[in-house]
Amino acid sequence: YEGLNTTISPLMRHSKPARQIAIQAYRRLPVPPPWPLHAASRPNAKVSGLVISAYPFPAGQELPGAARWVTALARRLEALLLHHSEAWGYHFDVQTRHLYYPASWPNAIATCFAIRGLLDAYDWGVLPDGPERASRARPFLESLFRESEHGPFFAYVSAGSELIHNANVMVCGTLTRLLSH
């Protein structure tokens, strides 16, 4: 989706075929494209949450500098929080076969990974306010609940009405973990 994050992406904002072409072209290029087609690197909430979770803190041991890095990544998550929803999203617009949403929208996956990172940091004793930070996103996750003729599920984004299994399962697991705190 980085192809939707270039300096010329505003030209594609209102055309689904143009967005899909940009995504596929950007993905399939064998080398990074030149400016103005190159997307600048930006911090990513999902990646920050994953990296926090990747820092192991074995019982009674601390890796040198790990607590400092985890704390810095937690601050990054705070900066990436979409305050209008108290949840996280991607730094790029997303176009799938069925759905388009801009970078300003939070989504289930980025939010679940960010919450997981904050709760892991708390469990390791590095982030004392991890559950409080993570719990702010709970209303967003709960707002993703949908009923369908096939049964209840959690959507990927607020405007979504399709069942996307990985998002549904991740929200279920994340809400369960939040409730345990």
Secondary structure as UniProt FT lines:
FT   HELIX           2..5
FT   TURN            7..8
FT   HELIX           9..12
FT   TURN            13..14
FT   HELIX           16..28
FT   TURN            35..36
FT   HELIX           45..54
FT   TURN            59..60
FT   TURN            64..65
FT   HELIX           66..80
FT   TURN            83..86
FT   STRAND          94..95
FT   STRAND          100..101
FT   TURN            103..104
FT   HELIX           108..123
FT   TURN            124..125
FT   TURN            128..129
FT   HELIX           130..135
FT   TURN            136..137
FT   HELIX           138..143
FT   STRAND          145..148
FT   TURN            149..150
FT   STRAND          151..154
FT   TURN            158..159
FT   HELIX           165..180
//
